[in-house]
Amino acid sequence: MRTSTEHLPGLTLTALTLEAPLDHANPTAGTIEVFARVATAEGGADRPYLVFLQGGPGSEAPRPSLIPLNPPWLERALADFQVVMLDQRGTGRSTPISSRVVRTDAGLRAEVVAPLAGLDVPAQAEYLTHLRADEIVNDAELVRQALGAETWTVLGQSFGGFTTLHYLSVHPESLAGALVTGGLSAVQHPIDDVYATTWQIMIAKSEDYYRRFPSDRDRVRELAALSAQGRLSLPNGDVVSPDRFRTVGHRLGMQGGAEQLHYLFGLDHTSSGFSHDLAAALPFAGRNPIYAVLHESSYADGVATRWSADRTMPDRVRDDVTLLGGEHLHSSLFAEDTELAAFAEAADLLAEHEWNQLYFPGKLGQADVPVAAAVYHGDAYVPLDYSLETAALLPDCRTWVTSQYEHNGLRMDVAVIDHLIGLLQGRRWL
């Protein structure tokens, strides 16, 4: 293990880099590096640890600071904990997965870089199978042990909540408590049911949006037609297909997202401002390729995904270009995104991969760990009814169901983490 320490205003940051098996079940399969950063407030060195599991999959942990405050909930968490920011494997400084774009005589081409460089496509796909929640939990256990903590508390946002559920399934003895925000995933529901449900949620959110901004319906219809003609493009030159354009609806699942889309649609589509803002509004992109490559596997509890979001798209959505999508990945994306094209063949193999089981209802029912969970009433990505079913499996899950926030509530208002810490510590009841 390598460690280093640095100081920021009000914070001590301790960086840890550990060597971990790529496959914890087969240590001979090679190793990766796992990176974590511990943030400790002044006078807080004796506080217990809280490990943050980021949403995604495929996003590194926030880079902590108090001036300016990042992430927005950090200062409140530091009042009770030392906060461990874990770069989940494949992200940030934990042996990241990425590609680079090179210029050839035929134009731009993407190629994978280390650690996937030099591997054939089946070997790339095999490597990528080891970047899911189960192995992230194994890495977290290594970090916990390296810190000398008998137990710690976990904060799981979105996909981080999915990972927390696996943690509760396999290592409840390591957890003093769990905070979950928008991350109580469906347990024992087929992946197609999850995507079919989220499509219906996005239909409702699209209609709500047009009630707020009626004139935008014609504008979206116009932009979709331009997209079909190949006339919408991104700053890197990628042409945006109608299916990819539809995914801007991802913003409707976020606080403030409707306003952002309204301002985007108001721009001249030939302007650089529109092109850059459109690129920023699209959820699946090459900066964090794991988000696209492994997104559907997050819901694959012992099954193959077979491009579930594509297969479950309702006819009503196919027939109405103004009905927007959310976290609905289209397989065609890997052919049209220059950076993601390097992962296209591996993504096809992963779509047919039979994934191992992540959640074990019997073990969840025996997890003697207090859990405080924010469940967002209109969550576009983690359906309410499935979340409440999962909460009922846990013997001590204190759910806070609210329509005050969207899926990104943790980042939008410090009241979210404050309320959950209060629930966990028994200072609030619902």
Secondary structure, 3 states (H helix, E strand, C coil): CEEEEEEECCEEEEEEEEEEECCCCCHHHCEEEEEEEEEEECCCCCCCEEEEECCCCCCCCCCCEECCEECCCHHHHHCCCEEEEEECCCCCCCCCCCEEEEEECCEEEEEECCCCCCCCHHHHHHHHHHHCHHHHHHHHHHHHHHCCCCCEEEEEECHHHHHHHHHHHHCHHHEEEEEEECCCCCCCCCHHHHHHHHHHHHHHHHHHHHHHCCCHHHHHHHHHHHHHCCCCECCCCCECCHHHHHHHHHHHHCCCHHHHHHHHHCCCCCCHHHHHHHHHHCCCCCCCHHHHHCCHHHHCCCCCCCCHHHHCCCHHHHHCCCCCCCCCCCCCHHHHCCCHHHHHHHHHHHHCCCCCCCCCHHHHCCCCCCEEEEEECCCCCCCHHHHHHHHHHCCCEEEEEECCCCCCHHHHCHHHHHHHHHHHCCCCCC
